[in-house]
Amino acid sequence: MKPSKGFTLVELLLAITLLSILLALAYGGLHAATQATDRGQTILEESGRLRMAHQFVHKQLNQAIPLAFNQQEGKTTEEDKAEIFDGSSNSIRFVGPMPGYLGFGGPQVQQLSIVSGEDGLELVLEHALVQGFEESRLTERAPIGLIDHIASAEFSFLGRDENGELLPWSSVWEKTDTLPVAISLDIEFEEGRYTDWPLLVAAIKIDGSVVDGIDGSVSYNSAIKQLIDRRQKRN
């Protein structure tokens, strides 16, 4: 009899093993490529949302106007000055125009706050018409979420003294009857985020001296450097 032609058991096992290795390598490469694609898409989406939020906040702060939102008739004492800007490390309130898709009816009281949310801290916007403003009106609508997954955040304010000299950055704004020279918002995200928040510094455009400072004032540039140095030391 002629010997039968075919594969031995050893050859068959070796072929199956090699095939399994090739399939595992192919699956690993496909899985890695899928993860890289998903990660890239996540980074693009996060970067887009972050950029839009950064531009929105910067624009709204730029357009703040010295219009009182908490002024009652008959107030004449120094302690009872009208409120034009209220600011702390986690919240600011001011008056300015709103984009057409968010508000109507002229200038509105806007409040940007750092609050606790489902995904860590959040930056939210609340707004209400300045005419007949009452604080309760800010909560008539659901707040607009701008940024989430925040680990820490802080507003800072740049002001001037009686002689017009720039003061150091402060996390509390005490001169509620005047606007700051500039406002900054520093945000640190929770671990796992792919993007960082660019340090936001917005000058109040309505102040002519601020415009001069932006064009080359050494003192203004020094104040910005001081803010950046403070952020770097904290990190």
Secondary structure, DSSP 4 states (H G I P E B T S, - for coil): -PPPPS--HHHHHHHHHHHHHHHHHHHHHHHHHHHHHHHHHHHHHHHHHHHHHHHHHHHHHHT-B---SB--TT--SGGGPPBS-EEETTEEEEEE---TTT--SS-EEEEEEEEEETTEEEEEEEEEESTT--GGGGGSSPPEEEEEEEEEEEEEEE-B-TTSPBPPPBS-B--TTS--SEEEEEEEEPTT-S--PPPEEEE-TT-HHHHHHHTT-HHHHHHHHHHHHHHHHH-
